[in-house]
Structures are given as C-alpha cells and as structure tokens.
Amino acid sequence: MTAPTMAAAESLRTVAAGQRVTVRVPATSANLGPGYDSLGLALAMYDTVTVETHDGGGLAFELRGEGADTLPRDESHLVVRTLDAALARLGYRHGGLALTAENVSPHGRGLGSSASATVAAVLAAAALVAPEDRPDRAWALQLCSEIEGHPDNVAPAIYGSLALSWQDGEAFRTAIAEVAPSVMPIVAIPDFELSTELARSLLPSSVPHHAAAANAGRAALLVHALTKDPSLLLPATEDYLHQSYRSTAMEPSARLIAALRAEGHAAVVSGAGPTVLVLADGEDEARAVEAAVEHFAHDVLDAEQGAVSVTRWRVARLAVDREGAKVDVHPR
C-alpha cells in the first residue's frame, strides 16, 4: 500500500496538531505447526510506538531497541509509510510527526515484527483522526491484512489470544478463542535471521491430497488442544504442509525441534522461522523444555568446538497475551 500522490494529498484533511498517541502491540507466532497462514498466537512481548502530531512539517524519529542500528529513521520506515497510508485511507494526512519506537521483538525471527509495526501504525492513525471518523478494529484487521498479505499475525496482534483467521473474497475475518490457562509458550530465538520471502520460496506449489487431509485434521485438533485439552498438544502440532520444506534454510532450528519433539514437547517453527516455539502444558513441562534447550545447545557447542559458527539461542518463557494491542490517547 502506497502513500497518496501530491495531488491526492492536497485534498485530504490534516489531523489536528498537538495530539499524542501510544500503541503497544504484542509479538505473535503464526502457523503453530499445522495452522499455516490461519492460526496465530499473541505473546506477551511488546513493541511500543508513540506518535505526536504538530503543524511544523517534517519528521522526527527516535528508534530504540531491536533494529536501532539498521532500520531507517525517515519516511521509508514501515511505521511511517503505513501511518501515511492508513491516514489517507481515512481521508487525512499529517502536518508533521514526532515518532518514538521501542522495539523489543527481534526482527527476521518469525515473531511478527512487521505485523506489529503495521498494527501499531494503523491503530495510531485511527486514533489521530476526528472522533466521528475513527474506525473499529475490524477495519484495522482488513487494512493490516491487506498490507501484510494475510491475517495470521495481525489478527492476534490486534485482538490477543488465539486467532483463527481466513479470507472470504476480498474480506479478511478472524475469530478469537481463549487459550487454556496451563499453556505456556516458550521461544528459543537463534542468533540468525530468515526472511519470510525466502521461507515462502521454498514451499511447493502443491502438496498431495493425503498430506492436506492429514494437516486439516491436526489443525482442527490443535484448536481443541490449545483451548480445552493441552495434553494433546504434541500430536496436534504435527505439520504436513511447510516445516519440512523450510528446514534446509534453518537447519539448527529443525534439529532443535526434532530433539524437543522426541522428548515429547510440542515444538514448532514460529511463523516463517527460525525461532522455535514450544507450547508447554504447565510449569513442570515448561521447566523441562528450558532445560532441554540448554542441554541441546551445550551438546551442539561441544560437538562443534572447531566450527566457524555455532548457533546461540536466547530462551524466553512468555505468557499468552489475552488483550491485544492497547491504544492510549494522551490528553492535550
């Protein structure tokens, strides 16, 4: 989605100067094994964007945290481009912006960082326009899904919890389900990145009918396991559509997933990878998963002492975010 042309921009209303809006957006993990492009889980790790409007023109951009050394601080940044486009969709433009971004979610790791930025920008734009023009979150879901290309990450980022999303013609839809309290997501984040474009390029154009049927059964079972019976998480996270095809692009992640699943833990690729997500059932299993990842990393390090590169893992136990993005409009 692109910003309006100069002529089109001149016909837009200018948002009121002196406004300050803060949006906090959870990280997300999509697919969850068999739920390819349809299931997504909100995780309690948050990026925060604050937008202030003024009438002096220009852009002041302060960026801290993940990506601070590499991401642009001008109109080419995803948040700025998306904010401009969302305002234009609502019939507005800004006179000038001061923007602050606090990034916690790692980039290029399969934890929805681009979806988080997109959601933050769209919800900020919705909060900046006149009250009578402010859209609801269904509008935000539609626009964010158009920008991202699919709703699996943006839906849980907007609404929280477990999002079951689909496309109906040109419309994107989602249903939100409450995750069982005992489910504890654990992420093992490697020290290398993987682009979503590369991960998608490795997928075949078609799969056998029996694989599609098997995957449909596991995806249905996964919804039941996550919401009602977490004891079924291991079989429910078996995937037949995408993970095996992508394994060559993230071999350390594939090895870790195989090792964890062999020990009975529901380990999957988070989104397009390379982060590994484990859906633990209760405190005891969560501790066992953390110990297993540490043991795996130690064994690999011992085996590859002479190697040029050894993968380092950052392990974090995260709660399920059950509220989704939060928007605070600060009084003038």
C-alpha positions in Angstrom: 0.0 0.0 0.0 1.5 3.3 -1.1 1.1 6.9 0.2 -1.1 9.2 -1.8 0.2 11.3 -4.7 0.8 15.0 -4.2 -2.4 16.0 -5.8 -4.4 13.4 -3.8 -2.7 14.5 -0.6 -3.8 18.1 -1.1 -7.5 17.0 -0.9 -7.0 15.3 2.4 -7.9 16.9 5.8 -5.0 17.5 8.1 -5.1 15.7 11.5 -5.2 18.1 14.5 -1.8 19.2 15.8 -0.8 18.6 19.4 -2.1 15.0 19.7 -0.1 12.2 21.3 -1.0 8.5 20.9 0.9 5.5 22.2 0.2 2.0 20.8 1.6 -1.2 22.5 1.4 -4.3 20.3 2.2 -7.9 21.3 4.6 -10.2 19.4 2.9 -13.1 17.6 3.6 -16.6 16.5 1.8 -17.8 13.4 1.1 -21.2 12.0 1.7 -23.1 15.3 2.6 -26.2 13.3 -0.4 -27.2 11.0 -2.3 -23.9 11.1 -0.5 -22.5 8.0 -1.5 -18.8 7.3 -4.6 -19.3 9.5 -3.7 -19.7 13.2 -1.8 -17.1 15.3 -1.0 -16.7 19.0 -0.4 -13.4 20.8 2.7 -13.4 23.0 3.5 -11.1 26.0 6.5 -9.4 24.4 5.7 -5.8 23.3 6.7 -3.2 20.8 5.6 0.4 21.6 5.1 3.3 19.2 4.3 6.8 20.3 3.1 9.4 17.7 2.9 13.1 18.3 1.4 15.5 15.7 2.4 19.0 15.0 1.9 21.6 12.3 5.5 22.4 11.6 6.0 19.8 8.9 8.8 17.2 8.8 9.5 14.0 10.7 11.5 13.5 14.0 12.1 9.8 14.6 13.6 8.2 17.7 14.2 4.5 17.5 15.4 2.3 20.3 15.9 -1.4 20.9 15.8 -4.1 18.2 16.8 -2.8 14.7 18.0 0.5 16.1 21.4 0.1 14.3 19.9 -0.9 10.9 16.4 0.4 10.4 15.8 3.8 8.7 14.6 6.8 10.6 12.8 8.5 7.7 9.7 8.2 5.6 10.8 4.8 4.3 10.3 3.2 7.7 7.4 0.7 7.7 5.6 2.5 10.6 5.8 5.9 8.8 4.8 4.5 5.4 1.9 2.6 6.9 0.7 5.5 9.1 0.6 7.8 6.0 -1.3 5.2 4.0 -3.8 4.5 6.8 -4.4 8.2 7.3 -5.0 8.6 3.6 -7.5 5.7 3.6 -9.4 7.6 6.3 -9.2 10.9 4.3 -6.5 12.5 6.3 -2.8 13.5 6.3 -0.5 14.8 8.9 1.2 18.2 9.1 4.3 16.9 10.9 5.2 14.0 13.2 7.4 13.2 16.1 7.6 9.4 16.4 9.3 7.2 19.0 9.6 3.4 18.6 10.7 1.0 21.3 11.3 -2.4 19.7 11.5 -5.5 21.8 10.5 -8.2 19.3 13.5 -9.4 17.3 13.4 -8.9 13.6 13.6 -11.6 11.0 12.9 -14.3 13.5 9.3 -15.3 12.9 7.8 -13.4 15.8 5.6 -11.0 13.8 7.8 -7.8 14.0 6.5 -6.4 10.7 2.9 -7.2 11.7 3.5 -5.4 15.0 4.8 -2.3 13.2 1.8 -2.4 10.8 -0.7 -2.8 13.5 0.8 0.0 15.6 0.8 2.4 12.7 -2.8 1.6 11.6 -4.2 1.9 15.1 -2.3 5.1 15.7 -3.7 6.6 12.5 -7.2 5.5 13.6 -6.8 7.3 16.9 -5.5 10.5 15.4 -8.4 11.3 13.1 -11.6 13.2 14.3 -13.7 11.1 16.7 -16.6 10.8 14.2 -14.2 9.3 11.6 -12.5 6.7 13.9 -13.0 3.2 12.6 -13.3 0.0 14.6 -10.8 -2.9 14.9 -12.5 -4.8 12.1 -11.4 -2.0 9.8 -7.9 -2.3 11.2 -7.8 -6.0 10.6 -8.8 -5.6 7.0 -6.2 -2.9 6.2 -3.4 -4.6 8.1 -4.2 -7.9 6.4 -4.1 -6.2 3.0 -0.7 -4.7 3.8 0.8 -7.9 5.2 -0.9 -10.2 2.7 -2.6 -12.4 5.2 -4.1 -12.1 8.7 -2.4 -14.8 10.7 0.0 -12.4 12.6 -2.0 -9.2 12.5 -5.2 -10.7 14.0 -3.7 -11.9 17.3 -1.7 -8.7 17.4 -4.9 -6.7 17.3 -7.2 -8.9 19.4 -4.8 -11.0 21.5 -5.2 -14.7 22.5 -5.5 -17.4 19.7 -6.8 -16.0 16.4 -8.4 -18.3 13.8 -8.3 -16.3 10.6 -9.5 -16.7 7.0 -10.2 -14.8 3.8 -13.7 -14.5 2.3 -13.3 -13.0 -1.1 -11.6 -9.7 -0.6 -12.5 -9.6 3.1 -10.3 -10.9 6.0 -12.0 -12.4 9.0 -11.0 -13.7 12.4 -12.4 -15.5 15.4 -10.7 -15.3 18.8 -10.5 -18.3 21.1 -9.3 -18.3 24.7 -6.2 -20.4 25.4 -6.3 -22.8 28.3 -4.6 -21.3 31.3 -2.0 -24.1 31.6 -0.5 -23.4 28.1 2.9 -21.7 28.5 4.7 -20.6 25.3 8.4 -20.8 25.3 10.5 -19.4 22.5 14.1 -20.3 21.6 15.4 -17.4 19.4 18.5 -18.2 17.4 21.2 -15.6 16.5 20.5 -15.7 12.8 17.6 -14.2 10.7 15.5 -15.7 8.0 13.4 -13.6 5.6 9.8 -14.6 5.1 10.3 -14.3 1.4 13.0 -16.9 1.4 11.0 -19.2 3.6 7.9 -18.9 1.4 10.0 -19.5 -1.8 10.9 -23.0 -0.5 7.3 -24.2 -0.5 6.0 -26.4 -3.3 3.1 -25.1 -5.4 1.0 -28.1 -4.5 1.0 -31.0 -1.9 -0.5 -34.4 -2.1 -4.2 -34.8 -1.1 -3.3 -37.1 1.8 -0.9 -34.5 3.3 -3.6 -31.8 3.0 -6.2 -34.1 4.7 -3.8 -35.0 7.5 -2.9 -31.4 8.1 -6.6 -30.4 8.3 -7.1 -33.0 11.0 -4.2 -31.8 13.0 -5.1 -28.1 12.7 -8.6 -28.9 14.0 -7.2 -30.9 16.8 -4.8 -28.0 17.6 -7.6 -25.6 18.3 -9.1 -28.2 20.7 -5.8 -28.8 22.4 -5.0 -25.1 22.9 -8.4 -24.3 24.3 -9.6 -27.4 26.0 -7.1 -30.3 26.3 -3.4 -29.3 26.3 -2.4 -32.9 26.8 -3.0 -33.3 23.0 -0.5 -30.5 22.0 2.2 -32.9 20.8 0.1 -34.7 18.1 -1.9 -31.6 17.4 1.2 -29.6 16.3 2.3 -32.2 13.7 2.6 -30.4 10.4 2.5 -31.7 6.8 2.5 -28.5 4.8 5.5 -26.3 5.3 8.0 -27.1 8.1 9.9 -29.9 6.3 10.3 -27.9 3.1 11.8 -25.0 5.0 14.2 -27.0 7.2 17.1 -26.5 4.8 17.0 -22.8 5.4 17.1 -23.2 9.2 18.9 -26.4 10.0 19.7 -25.6 13.6 16.0 -24.8 14.3 15.0 -28.1 12.6 17.4 -30.1 14.7 16.2 -28.4 17.9 12.5 -29.1 17.0 13.3 -32.7 16.3 15.1 -33.1 19.6 12.3 -31.5 21.6 9.6 -33.5 19.9 11.5 -36.7 20.5 11.3 -35.8 24.2 7.5 -35.3 24.0 7.4 -31.5 23.7 5.1 -29.6 21.3 7.9 -27.8 19.4 7.2 -26.0 16.1 8.6 -23.3 13.8 7.4 -19.9 14.9 5.9 -18.2 11.8 8.4 -18.5 8.9 11.2 -19.1 11.4 13.9 -19.5 12.5 12.6 -19.1 16.1 11.4 -22.3 17.7 8.1 -22.1 19.7 7.2 -24.8 22.3 3.7 -25.0 23.7 4.3 -26.4 27.2 1.5 -27.7 29.3 2.1 -26.4 32.8 5.0 -25.3 35.0 6.7 -28.7 35.1 6.9 -29.1 31.4 8.0 -25.5 30.9 11.0 -26.1 33.2 11.7 -29.4 31.3 11.7 -27.5 28.0 14.0 -24.8 29.2 16.4 -27.5 30.5 16.2 -29.4 27.2 17.0 -26.4 25.1 20.0 -25.6 27.3 21.2 -29.2 27.1 20.8 -29.3 23.3 22.7 -26.0 22.9 25.5 -27.3 25.2 25.8 -30.6 23.2 25.9 -28.8 19.9 28.6 -26.4 21.2 30.7 -29.4 22.4 30.2 -31.1 19.0 31.1 -28.0 17.0 34.0 -26.6 19.0 36.1 -26.3 15.9 33.3 -24.9 13.8 33.4 -21.4 12.3 29.9 -20.7 13.5 27.8 -22.1 16.3 24.2 -21.1 16.8 23.4 -19.3 20.1 19.9 -19.5 21.5 18.0 -17.0 23.6 15.3 -18.7 25.6 12.2 -16.9 27.0 9.1 -18.1 28.6 6.2 -15.8 27.5 2.6 -15.6 28.7 -0.2 -15.6 26.2 -1.3 -12.0 25.7 -5.1 -12.0 26.1 -5.9 -8.4 25.3 -4.2 -7.5 22.1 -2.9 -4.1 21.1 -3.5 -1.2 23.5 -4.0 2.4 22.4 -3.6 5.2 24.8 -4.7 8.7 23.7 -2.9 11.2 25.9 -4.8 14.4 26.8 -3.7 17.6 25.2 
